[in-house]
């Protein structure tokens, strides 16, 4: 095992869904097939013991990436490597020992817990599936230890999920996720269904567990304040494509892609008067029929003819970030674009 190699490496990952109507309907209505490319050529590396966050507006493909990583979806193309092993094309049930090493925390803690099971059985299910404990006594002790580790009581194992608050249910989900002693957790919007007052408690718990257990996180969220708190690295997605990625400090302090800049303007800031804020304008294009060229060009203040024709490649920058933007590479500025519009020149 190479300690310097990324724990999870994704290269050229794509996922296309067939949304076509049944053959007879298409024949009568004279319509062709329809495809949705939810993820388009994603490439990321996640070092051990770190948190890599994927951010973007709803529908950009973040949750699809999460499901691809754990094997709930099968990739259309590209590779997924975990600790050097190729998991591409393997369903969750066919991943053998890797199922124990990769776990997931879902968005809705109530929907992800069986309402007919007591909490002790919910948490014990992975212990039984992977043969981690021997006998009922050891299983009961381990369940109690896990509940106390996430801030609950061992006696809570006798209760049902509906007897807990949303934050407590998410703590139960976390206890279940870490029960198999995983190395990698995929966290799909783990705090979005919780009250703001509870979010910070759950996030602090996740950071404490990461430090204590040496966990690696793929963190999916649209809440940039949460991402800023949790992340070592950040990737920004738009319409299935990665548009910018790099160290979290760099992305938040000096974003380069126009879309990343617009997203950062949505983060609450106590110093509101120090800079002009520009809201994210326009609507996300139809993902079934995306615009040609850069998919962000209909909403981008810096777009020109090249942006509307040519898909930008991810280019490494001197500051450590990687950006897919013709305007950044060419050094176009917002003032230049404004001047073009005022003089009637085509951007």
N, C-alpha and C positions, 0 to 999 in steps of 0.2 A: 504494500500500500504506500503510495507516494503522498506524504503529508502536505506537499505543496500543490498537488493536483486538486482541481475543484471537486467537491462532493457530487454536484449535479452539473452536467454539461449538456446544453441543448444547442443543436446546430441545424439551421435551415428548417426548423419545425413548421409544418403547415397542417391545417385541418380544414377540409371542405365538407360541407353538409349538402346533401341533395334535398332540395325543398320542392321538387317537381310534383305537380299534381299527378294523379293516376293516369296511366296511358290512355284510357278511353276518354277521359276529360280533356287531355291535351289534344287528342285526335279531333274531337268535336269542336273545341275552341280554337284549334289550329295554333297552339302555343308550343314553344320548345321547352326544354328542360331549364330549371332554375337552380343555380348553385350559390351557396353562401360560403365565402372563404373567411372563416372566423379568425384564423391565425395564418399569417402569411410570411414565411421565411424568418421566424424568430430564432435568434442566436444569443444565448446568455450563458455565463459561467457563474456558479455560486460557490465561493470558497467555504471550507469547513468552519463551523462556529460563527457564521455571519448571518445577517438578515438581508435578503434581496427582495425589494418591493417592486411590484408592478402596479402602475397607476394609470389612470385615464378615465374618460367619461364612460357611462354605462353603454354596453354594447361594443366595446373596443376589443374584446377577446380575452380579457384577464382570467375570467373563470374557466374558460375553455382550456387555457394553458394549465391551470391548476388540475383540471380533470385529466388532461393528457399526462401530466407528471405522475399521477398516482395510478394511471392505467384504466380510468373510467371511460376514456375515449381512446380510440386507436388513431394514431397519426396518419395523415394522408401521405406525407413525405417528411424527410428530415430524420434526425437521430436524437435519442434521449439516452445519455449514459449516466449511470449512477455508480460512483466509486469505481469507475473504469469498466463496468459491465454494461453491455448494450441491452437496454430494456425496450427498444423500439419494436412495436408490434405485439408485445406481450400484454395480454389482458391482465387485470388485477389478480384474477384467480390463478394465473400461470406464472406468477413472479416468484414463487417459492419463498425463500428466506427473505427476499427483498420486501415482501409484504409486511414483515415484522419491523423492518428498518425504516420504512416510509409510511407515515400516517397522515391523517388529514383532520383539520378542525373546520367544521362547516359554518355557514353564515347564520342559520336559524337554529339556536340550541334546542328549541322545543321540537321542531320537525325532525331533528337528527337523533332524538332519543326515543326509544320504544316506550309509549305511554303505559303499556301493560306490564312492563318489567319493573322490578324494584331496582334502585340505583346500584345495589351490590351486584346484581346480575348483569347490568349494563357494563359496568367496569370490569367484571370478571370474564366477560365473553372473550376478549383477546387472550387473557391468561389461559383459558381453557383451549382455545383454538391453537395456540402455539406451544402448549404444554409447558408453560413457564413455572407453574406451581405444582406441588405434589400434595394432593389431598385437600379436603375442605378447610381444615384448620389453617393451613398455610395460605390458602386462597383468601380466607376471611381476613387474616392479618395483613396481607398485601393490599387488599381493597381498602382497609382502614388506613393504612399508611399513605396510599395515594390520595384518599379524600383529605387527610390532614395536610398533605403536601400542597394541595390547591386551596387551602384555607377553609375547609369544611370539617365536620366532625365525623368520626368513624361511625357513630350512631345514625348518621344521615343515610347510610346504606340501606336502611330498612324502609325508607320512604319511596314514593313514586315521583316521577319528574314534575307532575302538576303541583306538587307541594312546595316547589321552590320558585324563587324569583328568576327573572331572565339572566341576571349576572351569575346567580348560583348554578343555573342550568349550564351556562357556558363553562363554569369551573368543572362541572361533572364531565362535560365533553372533553375538556383538556385532560382530566384524570384518565379518561378512557384512552385518549390518544397516546399518552405517555406510558400506559400500562405495559405495552410490549417492549419498552426500553428502546424506542426508535432513535435514529440519528438525525432524521430529516422530517420536518413537519411542514405540510402545505396548509396555509391558513387563508381560507377564502372568506374575506370580509368578516373576521371573527368578532368584531365589535359593532358592526353597523346596525344590528337589531337591538342594541342595548342603549339605555339612558346614558347621557353624557357623563353624569356623576359616577356611573358604574364602569364606563369605558376605561378610565385611567387605572382603576383597580385591576381589571383584567389584563391590561397592557403591562402594568408593573409586574404582575404575576408571571406573564409570559417571558419578560426579560429576566426575572430572577431564575426561572426554570432553565432558560437558555444558558445562563452563567453556571448554574449548578450541575446541569446534565450535559453540557457541551452540545446543545442542539443547534441545528442549522435550519433557518426558516426561509420558505418562499412565501412572502406576505402579499396578499392581494387586497387592494383597497382603493377607494376613490377619495378618501378623506386624507388630504395632504398633511394636515396637522398631525394625524396619527402616524403617517408614513415618516414624517420628519423625526418623530420621537423614537420610532422603532428601527430605522434602517441604517445599514452600513453602505448599501448600494441601492440605486433606484433605476428602474427602466420605465420609460414613458411610452405607452402604446396609443396608437390612433388607428381605428378602423382595421385592426388585425396586424398592424405593422409596428415595429419598434422604431421610434423616431429619435430618441435620445436615451443614453444610458451612461452611468458613471458613478463615482463616489457620491453618497448622499449630500455631504457638505458642499460639494462642487455644484451639484444640480440645484440645490436650494439657494445658494448664494449667488451663482452666476449662470443661470440657464441660458442656453444659446438658441435652441429651436423656438420659433415663434409660438408654437402650440404650448411648449413647456412654460414659456414666459407668461402666456395668458392663464395657464393653470395656476402658476405661482401667485398671480394677482388675486386669486380666490382665497388664499390662506389668510386668516385673521392676523392683523398686525396692529400693535398698540401705537405705532408711529405712522398712522394713516396719512398725516400731512406731509411726510417726507418724500413721497413719490406719487406720481400719477398712476392710478389703477385703471386698467382697461378690462372690461368684462369679456368673457368668451362669447363672441358674437356668432350668429348663424346657427344652423342645425347640422347635426351629423348626417352626412350623405347616406343614401340607401346602400347598405352593405351588399345587397344583391347586385346592384348596378353602381359600383364605385366610380368616381371621376377618373379620367386618365391622368397619367403623370403622378405627381405627389397628391395623395388622397386628401391632404389638408388645403390644397390650393384654393378651393372656393371660399374659404374663411380666412385665408392668410393675407395680411396687409402688405407682404413683401413679394407676393407671387407675380411671376412674369410668364412669358410664352414658354420658356424652358420648363418651368414648374408644371405647366398644364400638359406637357408632352412626355417628359422623361421622369421615370421613377428614380428618386435620389438614392444613392448607396450610402451605407453607414461609413463615415469617415472619421478616423481617430483624430482628436484635437490635442493641442499641446498641454491643455489643462487636465488631461486624463479622461475627459468625456469622449463619447462616440456619438456623432450627430448625423442624421440623414436629412440634409437640407441644402438645396442649391444656393439659397440666399446667404446662409452662413459661410459656405465655402467661397462664394464670390464677394463676400464682405458687404452685401447690401444692407442698408440701414432703413429704419422707418421713415426718417426725414427724406431720404432719397425717393422712396415710394410715394410719399405725400407730394413731393415736388413734381413727379411724373404725372400724377393725377391733376394737379393744378394747371399744368401746361398743356394737358390733353395728350401727352405722349403715352403710347402703349407700354405698360410695364412688361 
